[in-house]
Amino acid sequence: MDVLGMLRVDELSHALANLPMFPYFDVAHYVVSVMALREQPGALEVSRVSPLACWFSSMLFCFGGAVLSGIMLAEPPIAPLTNSTSVLLASVIWYLVFYCPMDLVYCCTALLPLRLVLSGMKEVTRTWKVLGGVTQAHGKYKDSLLVMIAIGWAKGAGGGLISNFEQLVRGVWKPETNELLKMSYPTKITLIGAVLFALQQTSYLPLQKHHLMLLYTVFTVVNKTRMMLTGSNVSPFAGIESAVYKTLFTGHSPYAALTSEVQKACVDTGVTNMTSSSPAKTKESSGKGAARKRTPSPPVNGQSDSLKAKEKSENAETTNCKKTK
């Protein structure tokens, strides 16, 4: 049974390795990529104001990996656009997703069952893109493991890595969304795939290529489906990432200790200044209160006589008025 199981897995891995990507899997990749662009904030407004900018952004979403890997390998970045069939197919999908009457295409592809299928097919193309980038780099730099990882990563997740440039095309500048600052799940899983395929190409990983393709594809498809069904964006490697980060990158730093001591000293001096100045303030306030509570000085003798004479005259006038009445 084990031999039969291994034989079936071997046949399945060979069938997957010989599976053509064009046209069905490429169409799924284009549809999911253009839908991801449409769901970006402000993308619909740009499609109405400048269709050319919207089309160019869609091409970057669809062919960003090939463009970025070409730049890194000193090849023409417009080489992916020389395939007229792929460009025409991606352009038709772009037009249908953004400008179809009654928005039928987007509404249909946004349904969960169909979107699950399309997203799973896109994950299959990710395997081919990563493997293609690693193989291309291995042909030019056979002994450079880092170059193979970088090219495979760029070709598999180039659309996300050049997202800042794509945003500039739409008139948006958000440097805080850089994938190197905060990696998304597709960027992370593509980097892991690039590392695995580069190790396999250099014989550091004792696995055959088609077996690794099958394992990686099954993992990405199953995990993507799970995330879409549960509505979770948490990476399955979150626990490992947190443990590695706390172990390697949050150690005791002399500079951090120095800055904390300086901040503590500043706080202490501020508290002492406040406490030392409080008695003086209380003395001043008590002095002001005492000054306010002072009674007015008694009038002078001359002033008291004049006041009495004035009161007598006023009383005499009131009595005269009463007599006349």
C-alpha positions, 0 to 999 in steps of 0.5 A: 500500500505504501508503494502504491501510495508513493507511486500515485503521489509520484504520478500526481507530482509529474502531472502537476509539473507538466500542467500547462498554465496557459490559458486557464491558470493565467486567466485566473491569475489575471482575474484575481489580480485585476479584482485586487486592484479594483478593491483598492481604495480609490481605484474605481474613481481612477478608472473613471478619470483616467482609464489609461492609468487604470490599465497600466496599474492592472498590467503592473498587477498582472506582470509585476513579478516578471518586470521586477525580476527583469530589472534585477537581472539587467533585462528589459523591463518591458520584455513581459509586454512583448507577449501580445497574447497575454497582454491582450488577454489581461487587457480584456479581463481588465475591461470586463472587470471595470467596465462591464455593463451592470458590473456583471463580471465583477459580481459573478467573480466575487461570489465565494465559490468561484472566487475560491476556485480562481484564488486556488488556481492563482496559487498554482501559478505562484509555484510556477513563477517562483520556480521559474525565477529560481531556475532563471537565476540558477542558469546565470548565477549557479553558486549564488543562493541569495540571487536565486532567492531574490529573483524567485521572490521577485518573480512570485510576489513582484506585484506586491513588492512594487506596490508603491510604484503602482500606487504612484501611477494612480496618484497615491503615495503611501510609503507606510504600505511598503511590503518590506516594512510590513509583509503580507501573507502572499509576500511571506509565502513566496519568500518561503517558496523561493528559499525552498526551491533555491535550496533544492536547486543547489542540492541542499534540500534532498527532494526532487523538484516535482515532489517539492512543487506538489507539496508547496502547491498543496500547502499554498492552495489549502492555506489560502482556501482556509483563510478565505473561508474563515475570513482570517488574515493571520499568517500560519507562521505568526507564532514562529515569527513572534518567537524568532523576533523575540529571541533574536531581535529584542535583546538588551541594548546598551543604547536603549538602557542609556536612553531609558536612564536619561528619560528617568533622570529627566523625569526625576529632575522635573519632579524635584523642580516641581516639589521645590517650587511648590513651597514658594508658590504656597508662600506667594499665594498665602501672601496674596490672600492675606493682602486681599483680606486686609480691612480698609483703613479708618477715615481721617478726622476731617473726613469724618466731620464732613461726612456727618455734616452731609448726612445732617443736611440730607436729613433736613431736606427730607424733613422739609419735603415732608412738611410741604406735603 
